[in-house]
Amino acid sequence: TEKQIGKFEQADRGTIFLDEVGDMSAKTQAKVLRVLQEGEVERLGSARTIKVDVRVIAATNKDLEAEIEKGSFREDLYFRLSVIPIRVPPLRDRREDIPALVKHFVDLFSRENNRRPQRFTQSALEFMQKARWKGNVRELKNTVERLLIMTPGDAIDLDDLRDVVRVET
């Protein structure tokens, strides 16, 4: 009985971010393709279609071309989504970005929580640059937040990282 407004309808005349599109089910892929091709959605429980004008930004950590070859991702959807592909290498291939990202996350969490920013020592940053970061920037962000919460004092040093950050061997 309630009006159910979906994400694409909410994003009408704006932008929607589809994260991890490589993990979408075949059914969801078909629905997203329809929205992109036809520019319309159908509300749950309704037979009426609604026109939407949405800019789509999609992200995935999968090789979608390989997923197409395996038959788990629709090629037609891939071509609809890959108008301007931007490939971002994993964090392990751009370790020089880690100090700047750590600083950004420290500033962000300090502002959000109305706290004085803590700093990471040079040795702590160097240690973090040796880490695996299999979860990429998300893992780094969560680790920085955990360290900021759990570390007393103004500086986060090497000893604070040993049980939290996994270094490549």
C-alpha positions as CSV (number, residue, x, y, z in Angstrom):
1,T,0.0,0.0,0.0
2,E,3.0,2.3,0.4
3,K,4.7,4.0,-2.5
4,Q,8.0,2.3,-3.1
5,I,10.5,4.5,-4.7
6,G,13.6,2.7,-6.0
7,K,17.2,3.9,-6.3
8,F,17.0,4.8,-10.0
9,E,13.8,6.8,-9.4
10,Q,15.4,8.6,-6.5
11,A,18.4,9.4,-8.7
12,D,16.3,10.9,-11.5
13,R,18.0,13.9,-13.1
14,G,21.1,13.0,-11.1
15,T,23.8,10.4,-10.7
16,I,23.7,6.9,-9.2
17,F,26.8,5.0,-8.2
18,L,26.6,1.2,-8.7
19,D,29.3,-0.4,-6.6
20,E,30.6,-3.9,-7.4
21,V,28.6,-4.4,-10.6
22,G,30.6,-7.5,-11.3
23,D,28.8,-9.2,-8.4
24,M,25.2,-8.5,-9.7
25,S,23.0,-11.4,-10.3
26,A,21.8,-12.1,-13.9
27,K,18.4,-10.9,-12.9
28,T,19.7,-7.6,-11.6
29,Q,21.9,-7.2,-14.6
30,A,18.8,-7.5,-16.8
31,K,17.0,-4.9,-14.8
32,V,19.9,-2.4,-14.9
33,L,20.3,-2.9,-18.6
34,R,16.6,-2.1,-19.2
35,V,16.9,1.1,-17.2
36,L,20.0,2.1,-19.2
37,Q,18.5,1.2,-22.6
38,E,14.9,2.3,-22.1
39,G,15.4,5.0,-19.5
40,E,12.5,3.7,-17.5
41,V,11.8,1.7,-14.4
42,E,8.8,-0.1,-13.0
43,R,8.0,0.2,-9.3
44,L,7.7,-3.0,-7.3
45,G,4.1,-4.1,-7.4
46,S,3.1,-1.7,-10.2
47,A,2.6,-2.2,-13.9
48,R,3.2,1.5,-14.7
49,T,6.6,2.5,-16.1
50,I,8.3,5.7,-15.0
51,K,10.8,7.6,-17.1
52,V,14.2,8.3,-15.5
53,D,17.2,10.3,-16.6
54,V,20.2,9.0,-14.6
55,R,23.9,9.3,-15.1
56,V,25.5,6.0,-14.0
57,I,28.9,5.6,-12.4
58,A,29.8,1.9,-11.9
59,A,32.7,0.3,-10.1
60,T,34.0,-3.3,-9.8
61,N,37.1,-5.1,-8.7
62,K,36.6,-7.8,-11.2
63,D,37.8,-8.1,-14.8
64,L,34.4,-7.7,-16.5
65,E,35.8,-8.9,-19.9
66,A,36.9,-12.1,-18.2
67,E,33.5,-12.4,-16.5
68,I,31.8,-12.0,-19.9
69,E,34.0,-14.9,-21.3
70,K,32.9,-17.0,-18.3
71,G,29.3,-16.1,-19.0
72,S,28.6,-14.5,-15.7
73,F,28.4,-10.9,-16.9
74,R,26.3,-9.6,-19.8
75,E,28.3,-8.2,-22.7
76,D,25.5,-5.7,-23.6
77,L,25.5,-4.3,-20.1
78,Y,29.3,-4.1,-20.1
79,F,29.2,-1.9,-23.3
80,R,26.4,0.3,-21.8
81,L,28.5,0.8,-18.6
82,S,31.9,1.3,-20.2
83,V,31.5,4.5,-22.0
84,I,34.4,6.2,-20.2
85,P,36.4,3.4,-18.4
86,I,38.8,4.5,-15.8
87,R,41.1,1.9,-14.5
88,V,42.5,2.4,-11.1
89,P,45.4,0.1,-10.1
90,P,45.2,-1.7,-6.8
91,L,46.8,0.0,-3.8
92,R,49.6,-2.5,-3.8
93,D,50.7,-1.1,-7.2
94,R,50.7,2.5,-6.0
95,R,52.1,2.3,-2.5
96,E,53.4,5.9,-2.8
97,D,49.8,7.0,-2.4
98,I,49.5,5.6,1.1
99,P,50.9,8.5,3.1
100,A,48.5,11.0,1.3
101,L,45.5,8.7,1.8
102,V,46.4,8.2,5.5
103,K,46.5,12.0,6.0
104,H,43.2,12.4,4.2
105,F,41.5,9.7,6.4
106,V,43.0,11.2,9.6
107,D,41.6,14.7,8.6
108,L,38.3,13.2,7.6
109,F,37.7,11.2,10.8
110,S,39.0,14.1,13.0
111,R,36.5,16.5,11.4
112,E,33.6,14.0,11.6
113,N,34.3,13.2,15.2
114,N,35.3,16.7,16.3
115,R,38.7,15.5,17.5
116,R,42.2,16.9,17.4
117,P,44.0,15.0,14.6
118,Q,46.5,12.3,15.6
119,R,49.6,12.0,13.4
120,F,51.3,8.9,12.0
121,T,55.1,8.8,12.5
122,Q,57.3,8.4,9.4
123,S,58.2,4.8,10.5
124,A,54.5,4.0,10.8
125,L,53.8,5.3,7.3
126,E,56.8,3.3,5.9
127,F,55.5,0.2,7.6
128,M,52.0,0.8,6.1
129,Q,53.6,1.1,2.7
130,K,54.8,-2.5,3.0
131,A,51.4,-3.9,3.9
132,R,49.3,-6.1,1.6
133,W,46.1,-4.1,1.5
134,K,44.1,-6.8,-0.2
135,G,41.0,-4.8,0.6
136,N,42.6,-1.8,-1.1
137,V,41.6,1.7,0.0
138,R,38.6,0.5,2.0
139,E,40.9,-1.7,4.1
140,L,43.3,1.2,4.5
141,K,40.5,3.5,5.6
142,N,39.1,1.1,8.1
143,T,42.6,0.4,9.5
144,V,43.3,4.2,9.9
145,E,39.9,4.6,11.7
146,R,40.6,1.7,14.0
147,L,44.1,3.1,14.8
148,L,42.7,6.5,15.5
149,I,40.1,5.1,17.9
150,M,42.3,2.6,19.7
151,T,45.6,4.5,20.0
152,P,45.9,6.8,22.9
153,G,48.1,9.9,22.5
154,D,48.8,12.2,19.6
155,A,51.1,10.0,17.5
156,I,50.5,6.6,16.0
157,D,53.9,4.7,15.8
158,L,55.2,1.4,14.6
159,D,54.4,-0.4,17.8
160,D,50.7,0.6,17.4
161,L,50.6,-1.1,14.0
162,R,52.1,-4.5,14.6
163,D,48.9,-6.3,15.5
164,V,46.7,-4.4,13.1
165,V,48.6,-4.1,9.8
166,R,49.6,-7.2,7.9
167,V,52.9,-6.8,6.1
168,E,53.8,-8.8,3.0
169,T,56.2,-11.6,3.4
